[in-house]
């Protein structure tokens, strides 16, 4: 199933600005701690008449008789790493086309489109029990096509038999270590950790901040069902998508305790994000990725004026 490009097209007209200093070559949108070019080569581009000849690749000229400029990894506005939770719980609701994973994929594709217009560097990380894919941020057109293709492939995920648990704690610690340059890290996850305590999860988020990354967490959920436990008063069979465990009961039997537990977790997560200066975005899939993402980006722009 290909990504519907018409849905993400409107995001080309928006901007995603860095609140903090990012490691990039300044071109007008973002602050940068660097001046000039870095020493990390990224790719070549054709020389334009009138440009400085300082960065012409003369060895390549000798082989091709054409003038090419060396582009370096720092020649970008912003580094953005999109991180998507691909565990089985993200396939909820399984009987709907609008599940949490699809919401995250479309939001990621919209960000890719936006950053492409800004000539920013973008990367992609997919995780469940482990990191399945990590594409470091780059700003080339080939990279943006790779990100889009990877998201389209992920959209094909419809395997409900392979149980993939969530290990956000392990994944976020790894991501903090393997992103070597300060970046904007945008996470899409329900944050339902299979193992580990809440404090360990909060510590993993703090690790990203310790590494000087700016972090945005989209807490992806089906609010009526997962947060408000809005089910009819009749018997149901609940199935854990990650473990396969089944439980038959009437929702009213557990509703009060469930809401209390999930509310305490969500409030603690919001509190910790506030303490760590992490943007926390409640992302109810029923409102649509476009509404949630657009609202956040506009709010972000207004706060930075």
C-alpha positions as CSV (number, residue, x, y, z in Angstrom):
1,X,0.0,0.0,0.0
2,X,1.7,3.2,-1.2
3,X,1.6,6.4,1.0
4,X,-1.0,8.8,-0.3
5,X,1.2,11.8,-1.2
6,X,-1.7,14.2,-1.5
7,X,-2.3,13.9,2.3
8,X,1.3,14.9,3.1
9,X,1.6,17.6,0.4
10,X,0.3,20.5,2.6
11,X,3.2,20.1,5.0
12,X,5.7,21.4,2.4
13,X,4.5,24.9,3.2
14,X,5.4,24.7,7.0
15,X,8.7,25.0,8.7
16,X,10.3,22.9,11.5
17,X,12.7,25.1,13.4
18,X,15.3,24.0,15.9
19,X,14.7,25.4,19.4
20,X,18.3,24.7,20.4
21,X,21.6,25.0,18.7
22,X,22.0,22.2,16.2
23,X,25.1,20.9,14.4
24,X,24.4,22.2,11.0
25,X,25.7,24.7,8.5
26,X,23.5,27.8,8.9
27,X,21.5,28.8,5.9
28,X,19.0,31.1,7.5
29,X,16.6,28.9,9.5
30,X,18.6,27.5,12.4
31,X,21.3,28.5,14.8
32,X,24.7,26.7,14.4
33,X,27.8,26.3,16.5
34,X,29.9,25.9,13.3
35,X,31.1,28.3,10.6
36,X,32.0,27.2,7.1
37,X,32.2,23.5,6.2
38,X,32.9,20.4,8.3
39,X,35.5,17.8,7.4
40,X,32.9,15.0,6.9
41,X,32.4,14.6,3.2
42,X,28.8,13.7,2.2
43,X,28.4,14.0,-1.6
44,X,29.3,16.0,-4.8
45,X,27.2,18.5,-6.6
46,X,27.8,20.3,-9.9
47,X,29.7,23.6,-9.7
48,X,27.7,26.7,-10.5
49,X,29.4,29.6,-12.4
50,X,30.4,32.4,-10.0
51,X,30.7,30.2,-6.9
52,X,33.9,30.0,-4.9
53,X,36.4,27.5,-6.2
54,X,37.6,26.7,-2.7
55,X,35.7,23.4,-2.5
56,X,36.0,22.1,-6.1
57,X,37.2,18.5,-6.3
58,X,40.2,18.8,-8.6
59,X,40.9,15.1,-8.6
60,X,37.4,14.4,-9.8
61,X,37.9,17.2,-12.4
62,X,41.0,15.4,-13.7
63,X,39.0,12.2,-14.2
64,X,35.8,13.6,-15.6
65,X,36.7,17.0,-17.0
66,X,33.7,18.4,-15.1
67,X,33.6,20.7,-12.1
68,X,32.1,19.4,-8.9
69,X,31.8,20.9,-5.5
70,X,32.3,18.8,-2.4
71,X,29.3,18.9,-0.1
72,X,29.9,18.2,3.5
73,X,27.7,16.7,6.2
74,X,27.4,20.0,8.0
75,X,25.9,21.8,4.9
76,X,22.4,21.5,6.3
77,X,20.0,23.4,8.4
78,X,18.9,20.8,10.9
79,X,19.4,17.1,11.7
80,X,16.2,15.3,12.5
81,X,16.0,11.6,13.5
82,X,12.5,10.2,13.2
83,X,12.1,7.3,15.7
84,X,9.0,5.0,15.2
85,X,7.9,2.2,17.6
86,X,7.0,-0.8,15.4
87,X,6.0,-3.2,18.2
88,X,2.8,-5.2,17.9
89,X,0.9,-2.9,20.2
90,X,1.2,-0.2,17.6
91,X,-1.0,-2.3,15.3
92,X,-4.0,-1.4,17.5
93,X,-6.8,-1.2,16.6
94,X,-6.3,-4.3,14.4
95,X,-9.7,-4.1,12.8
96,X,-9.2,-0.6,11.6
97,X,-7.2,1.0,8.8
98,X,-6.3,3.8,11.1
99,X,-4.0,2.1,13.6
100,X,-1.2,3.7,15.7
101,X,1.5,2.5,13.3
102,X,-0.2,4.0,10.2
103,X,-0.6,7.2,12.1
104,X,3.1,7.3,12.9
105,X,4.2,6.3,9.3
106,X,2.1,9.1,7.8
107,X,3.4,11.6,10.3
108,X,7.0,10.5,9.6
109,X,6.3,10.9,5.8
110,X,4.9,14.4,6.3
111,X,8.1,15.4,8.3
112,X,10.2,13.9,5.6
113,X,8.4,16.1,3.0
114,X,8.7,19.2,5.1
115,X,12.4,18.7,5.8
116,X,13.1,18.0,2.1
117,X,11.8,21.5,1.3
118,X,14.2,23.0,3.9
119,X,17.2,21.0,2.7
120,X,17.5,19.5,6.1
121,X,19.1,16.2,7.1
122,X,16.7,13.5,8.0
123,X,17.2,10.0,9.4
124,X,14.9,7.1,10.4
125,X,15.0,4.6,13.3
126,X,12.6,1.7,13.7
127,X,12.5,-0.3,16.9
128,X,10.5,-2.9,18.8
129,X,12.3,-5.4,21.0
130,X,15.5,-4.2,19.2
131,X,16.4,-1.6,16.6
132,X,15.3,-3.0,13.3
133,X,16.5,-0.1,11.1
134,X,18.8,2.8,11.8
135,X,19.5,5.3,8.9
136,X,21.7,8.2,10.1
137,X,20.5,11.7,9.2
138,X,21.7,13.0,5.8
139,X,20.3,15.7,3.5
140,X,20.7,14.2,0.1
141,X,17.7,13.6,-2.2
142,X,18.7,9.9,-2.3
143,X,18.4,9.8,1.5
144,X,14.9,11.3,1.4
145,X,13.8,8.7,-1.1
146,X,15.2,6.0,1.1
147,X,13.3,7.3,4.1
148,X,10.1,7.5,2.1
149,X,10.6,4.0,0.7
150,X,11.3,2.6,4.2
151,X,8.1,4.1,5.5
152,X,6.1,2.7,2.6
153,X,7.5,-0.8,3.3
154,X,6.6,-0.4,6.9
155,X,3.0,0.4,5.8
156,X,2.7,-3.1,4.4
157,X,3.1,-4.6,7.9
158,X,0.0,-6.7,8.6
159,X,1.5,-9.7,10.4
160,X,-0.5,-10.2,13.6
161,X,1.0,-13.6,14.3
162,X,4.6,-12.4,14.9
163,X,4.5,-11.0,18.4
164,X,7.0,-8.1,18.8
165,X,7.3,-6.6,22.2
166,X,8.3,-3.1,23.1
167,X,11.7,-2.4,24.5
168,X,11.7,1.4,24.4
169,X,14.2,1.6,27.3
170,X,16.8,-0.4,25.5
171,X,16.2,1.3,22.1
172,X,16.2,4.9,23.4
173,X,19.5,4.3,25.3
174,X,21.0,2.8,22.1
175,X,19.7,5.7,20.0
176,X,21.2,8.2,22.4
177,X,24.6,6.6,21.9
178,X,24.5,6.1,18.1
179,X,23.4,9.6,17.1
180,X,26.7,11.2,17.4
181,X,25.7,14.8,16.5
182,X,23.2,17.0,18.2
183,X,19.8,16.4,16.6
184,X,16.1,16.9,16.8
185,X,14.8,13.4,17.8
186,X,11.1,13.0,17.1
187,X,9.6,9.8,18.7
188,X,6.3,8.2,17.8
189,X,5.4,5.6,20.3
190,X,2.6,4.5,22.7
191,X,5.4,4.1,25.3
192,X,3.9,0.8,26.5
193,X,7.0,-0.9,27.8
194,X,6.9,-4.7,28.0
195,X,9.6,-5.0,30.7
196,X,11.2,-2.6,33.1
197,X,10.0,0.1,35.5
198,X,8.7,3.5,34.6
199,X,11.7,5.2,36.1
200,X,13.9,3.2,33.7
201,X,11.9,4.4,30.8
202,X,12.1,8.0,32.0
203,X,15.9,7.6,32.4
204,X,16.2,6.5,28.8
205,X,14.4,9.7,27.7
206,X,16.7,11.7,29.9
207,X,19.7,10.0,28.3
208,X,18.7,11.6,25.0
209,X,18.7,15.0,26.6
210,X,22.0,14.4,28.3
211,X,23.5,13.8,24.8
212,X,22.3,17.4,23.9
213,X,19.5,16.3,21.6
214,X,16.2,18.1,21.4
215,X,13.4,15.6,21.9
216,X,9.8,15.6,20.8
217,X,7.6,12.7,22.0
218,X,4.3,12.0,20.2
219,X,2.4,9.8,22.6
220,X,0.4,7.8,20.0
221,X,-2.7,6.2,21.4
222,X,-6.4,5.5,20.7
223,X,-7.6,7.7,23.5
224,X,-11.3,6.5,23.9
225,X,-10.2,2.9,24.1
226,X,-6.7,2.9,25.6
227,X,-6.9,5.9,27.9
228,X,-10.6,6.1,28.7
229,X,-11.4,2.4,28.4
230,X,-14.7,3.3,26.6
231,X,-16.2,-0.1,25.9
232,X,-19.8,-1.3,26.1
233,X,-21.0,-3.0,29.2
234,X,-20.9,-6.6,27.9
235,X,-18.3,-9.5,27.9
236,X,-15.2,-9.0,25.8
237,X,-12.2,-11.1,25.0
238,X,-9.1,-8.9,25.3
239,X,-5.9,-10.1,23.5
240,X,-2.4,-8.7,24.3
241,X,-1.0,-8.0,20.9
242,X,2.6,-8.3,22.2
243,X,2.3,-11.5,24.3
244,X,-0.9,-13.1,22.9
245,X,-2.3,-13.5,26.4
246,X,-6.1,-13.6,26.4
247,X,-8.5,-12.3,29.1
248,X,-12.2,-12.6,29.1
249,X,-14.1,-10.1,31.2
250,X,-16.7,-7.4,31.4
251,X,-14.9,-4.0,31.0
252,X,-16.8,-2.5,34.0
253,X,-15.1,-5.0,36.3
254,X,-11.7,-3.4,35.8
255,X,-12.5,0.1,34.3
256,X,-11.9,2.1,37.5
257,X,-8.5,0.4,38.3
258,X,-7.4,0.5,34.6
259,X,-8.2,4.2,34.2
260,X,-6.4,5.0,37.5
261,X,-3.3,3.1,36.4
262,X,-3.1,4.5,32.9
263,X,-3.8,8.0,34.1
264,X,-1.0,7.8,36.7
265,X,1.4,6.6,34.0
266,X,0.5,9.3,31.5
267,X,0.7,12.0,34.1
268,X,4.1,10.8,35.2
269,X,5.3,10.7,31.6
270,X,4.1,14.3,31.0
271,X,5.7,15.4,34.2
272,X,9.1,13.9,33.4
273,X,9.0,15.3,29.9
274,X,8.4,18.7,31.4
275,X,11.3,18.3,33.8
276,X,13.6,17.2,31.0
277,X,12.4,19.9,28.6
278,X,11.0,17.3,26.2
279,X,8.0,18.4,24.0
280,X,5.2,16.0,24.9
281,X,2.4,15.7,22.3
282,X,-0.8,13.7,23.1
283,X,-1.4,12.1,19.7
284,X,-4.9,10.6,19.6
285,X,-5.1,8.6,16.3
286,X,-8.9,9.4,16.0
287,X,-8.0,13.1,15.4
288,X,-5.8,12.2,12.4
289,X,-2.0,12.6,12.0
290,X,-2.4,15.7,9.9
291,X,-4.4,17.6,12.6
292,X,-2.1,16.6,15.4
293,X,1.1,17.3,13.5
294,X,-0.1,20.5,11.9
295,X,-1.3,21.9,15.3
296,X,2.1,21.1,16.9
297,X,4.1,22.6,14.1
298,X,2.1,25.8,14.1
299,X,2.3,26.1,17.9
300,X,6.0,25.5,17.7
301,X,6.5,28.3,15.1
302,X,4.5,30.7,17.2
303,X,6.5,30.0,20.4
304,X,9.7,30.7,18.6
305,X,8.7,34.1,17.2
